[in-house]
Amino acid sequence: MTQQATIQAAPRERSGKGAARALRRDGRVPAVIYGRGRTPQALAVETSALNRLLAHISAATTVVDVTVDGRAPVKALIREIQRDPVRPADIIHLDLYEVHADEKVTVEVPIRFVGIPEGVRNFGGVLDQTMHSLEIKVFPADIPAQIDVDVTALNIGQSIHVGEVTVANAEIMNDGDQTVCTVVAPRTEEVVAPVVEEAAVGTEPELIRKPKAAEEGEGEGEGDTKAKAKE
């Protein structure tokens, strides 16, 4: 069931970085709303109200009733939340896309796994999640909060692919061959064999000495020299 939420907004006359910074110092977030058949409109949203809203909804899948200056609300999806790269908790801009009941929209919906795989429960395997969301095309009223994928029957080495997943009243846009998840064998630690030092197995140390022939040659050379000296 699609979540519903409401947010109040006001038109803003000024644009540009300077105006946006002044707006944020005043406790408001610059925003824009656009969509089929409407000119993009610059808005301002109270920062505290926006933070409270985002704390209780799934931003990517929630249809928001946007009221501008007390006029009749329009339904919109939050298309983008720009955050300060240094302080991610601070929102610096908000994009809203107006939707219509008869117009399908494309949204990213998170995947939720249901059950414990057979290979995990009984054989110590590990569920490896390859995809965390699916892109679907759907009417606004049919946007699900999440896509449930039953993994109970999966054994070690078995996978679920996008083509095996169904979403009521929606078309999945991802490639059907993509792997959503798989159960892999339990990971075992590699056992390293102990290193045996040569000295430990009785190998004698090498003696560095000159060959015997060389020693004898040296002796003979010395004797000849002495004999010559006597002559």
C-alpha positions in Angstrom: 0.0 0.0 0.0 1.4 3.4 -1.0 2.3 5.7 1.9 0.7 9.1 2.1 2.2 12.2 3.5 1.7 16.0 3.5 4.0 18.9 3.3 3.5 22.7 3.2 5.5 24.8 0.7 5.7 28.5 -0.3 6.7 30.0 -3.6 10.1 31.6 -3.7 10.9 34.6 -5.9 14.6 34.7 -5.8 17.0 32.0 -7.1 20.7 31.5 -7.2 23.3 30.3 -4.7 23.2 33.4 -2.6 19.4 33.3 -2.3 19.5 29.6 -1.4 22.1 30.1 1.3 20.0 32.9 2.8 16.9 30.6 2.7 18.7 27.9 4.6 20.0 30.3 7.2 16.3 31.2 7.7 15.4 27.6 8.4 14.0 26.7 5.0 15.1 24.4 2.2 15.0 25.5 -1.5 12.8 23.1 -3.5 11.4 22.8 -7.0 8.3 21.0 -8.3 7.9 19.9 -11.9 6.1 17.3 -13.9 3.9 16.6 -16.9 2.2 19.7 -18.3 3.5 22.2 -15.7 6.2 24.8 -15.6 8.8 24.1 -12.9 8.0 26.1 -9.8 10.6 27.2 -7.2 9.4 26.5 -3.6 10.6 26.8 -0.1 10.0 24.1 2.6 10.4 24.4 6.3 13.5 22.5 7.3 12.2 21.1 10.6 8.9 19.9 8.9 10.8 18.2 6.1 13.2 16.4 8.5 10.2 15.1 10.5 8.5 13.9 7.3 11.6 12.1 6.1 12.1 10.4 9.4 8.8 8.5 9.0 8.5 7.7 5.3 10.3 5.9 2.6 11.2 8.9 0.5 11.6 7.1 -2.8 8.2 5.4 -2.7 5.9 7.8 -0.9 3.4 10.0 -2.7 3.4 13.4 -1.0 0.5 15.8 -1.0 2.2 19.2 -1.6 0.2 22.3 -0.6 1.5 25.6 -2.0 0.2 28.8 -0.4 -2.9 27.1 0.9 -4.1 26.0 -2.5 -5.4 22.5 -3.3 -2.7 20.0 -2.8 -1.0 18.2 -5.7 0.5 14.7 -5.5 4.2 14.4 -6.0 7.1 12.0 -5.5 10.4 13.0 -4.0 12.8 12.7 -6.9 16.0 13.9 -5.3 17.3 15.0 -1.9 20.6 16.9 -2.1 22.6 16.9 1.1 25.6 18.8 2.2 28.7 16.6 1.5 30.4 17.7 4.7 27.3 17.6 6.9 25.0 14.9 5.3 22.2 15.6 7.8 21.8 19.1 6.2 19.5 19.1 3.2 20.4 21.8 0.6 17.8 21.1 -2.0 14.6 19.1 -2.7 13.2 18.0 -6.1 9.5 17.1 -6.3 7.8 15.4 -9.3 4.1 15.9 -9.7 2.3 12.7 -10.5 -1.1 11.9 -12.0 -3.4 9.0 -11.2 -3.4 7.9 -14.9 0.3 8.3 -15.5 2.8 5.5 -14.7 6.0 6.5 -13.0 9.3 4.8 -12.6 10.6 4.3 -9.0 13.3 2.4 -7.1 11.7 0.1 -4.5 13.7 -1.6 -1.8 13.8 -5.4 -1.7 12.9 -7.3 1.5 13.8 -10.9 1.9 11.2 -13.1 3.6 12.1 -16.4 5.4 15.4 -18.1 6.2 17.0 -20.1 3.3 17.2 -23.9 3.7 20.9 -23.7 3.0 21.4 -21.2 5.8 19.2 -22.9 8.3 20.5 -26.5 7.9 23.9 -26.3 6.2 25.5 -23.2 7.5 25.4 -21.3 4.3 25.3 -17.5 3.9 22.7 -15.5 2.0 24.6 -13.1 -0.4 22.4 -10.2 -1.4 23.4 -8.9 -4.8 20.6 -6.3 -5.4 19.0 -4.1 -2.7 16.2 -2.5 -4.9 14.3 -3.0 -8.1 13.2 -0.3 -10.6 9.5 -0.6 -11.5 7.0 1.2 -13.7 3.7 1.6 -11.9 0.7 3.8 -11.3 1.2 6.1 -8.3 -1.6 4.4 -6.3 0.1 1.0 -6.7 3.6 1.9 -5.6 4.6 -0.7 -2.9 6.6 0.3 0.2 8.9 -2.7 -0.5 9.2 -5.8 -2.7 9.0 -9.1 -0.8 11.2 -11.9 -2.1 10.7 -15.3 -0.5 14.1 -17.1 0.0 12.9 -20.0 2.2 13.5 -22.7 -0.4 17.0 -21.7 -1.4 19.8 -24.2 -0.9 23.5 -23.8 -1.1 24.4 -22.8 -4.7 20.9 -21.7 -5.6 19.9 -18.1 -6.6 16.9 -15.9 -7.4 17.0 -13.8 -10.5 15.0 -10.7 -11.4 12.9 -12.7 -13.9 11.6 -14.9 -11.0 10.3 -11.9 -9.0 6.8 -10.5 -9.5 5.3 -7.2 -8.3 1.5 -6.7 -8.4 0.3 -4.2 -10.9 3.9 -3.2 -11.9 6.4 -3.8 -14.6 10.0 -4.6 -13.4 12.5 -2.6 -15.5 15.7 -4.5 -14.5 17.2 -7.2 -16.7 15.6 -10.5 -15.9 19.0 -12.3 -15.8 20.3 -10.2 -13.0 20.9 -12.1 -9.7 19.0 -10.8 -6.8 20.5 -13.1 -4.2 22.3 -16.4 -3.8 23.1 -18.8 -1.0 26.8 -19.6 -0.8 28.7 -22.2 1.1 30.0 -21.4 4.5 33.4 -19.6 4.5 36.2 -21.6 6.1 39.4 -20.1 7.4 42.6 -21.1 5.5 44.9 -23.2 7.7 48.5 -22.2 7.3 51.0 -25.0 7.7 53.7 -24.3 10.3 57.1 -23.3 8.8 59.8 -25.8 9.9 63.3 -24.2 10.2 66.2 -26.2 8.8 68.0 -26.2 12.1 65.1 -28.0 13.7 65.4 -31.1 11.5 69.1 -31.7 12.3 70.8 -30.0 9.4 74.4 -29.2 10.3 75.6 -25.7 9.7 77.8 -25.2 6.6 81.5 -24.8 7.3 83.2 -22.2 5.1 86.8 -23.4 4.4 89.1 -23.7 1.5 89.3 -27.0 -0.4 92.2 -29.4 0.7 93.9 -29.2 -2.6 94.0 -25.5 -2.4 95.5 -25.7 1.2 98.2 -28.1 0.0 99.0 -25.9 -2.9 99.4 -23.0 -0.6 101.8 -25.1 1.6 103.9 -26.1 -1.4 104.2 -22.6 -2.6 105.4 -21.4 0.8 108.1 -24.2 1.0 109.4 -23.4 -2.5 109.7 -19.8 -1.6 111.8 -20.7 1.5 114.0 -23.1 -0.5 114.7 -20.4 -3.0 115.5 -18.0 -0.2 118.2 -20.5 1.1 119.7 -20.8 -2.4 
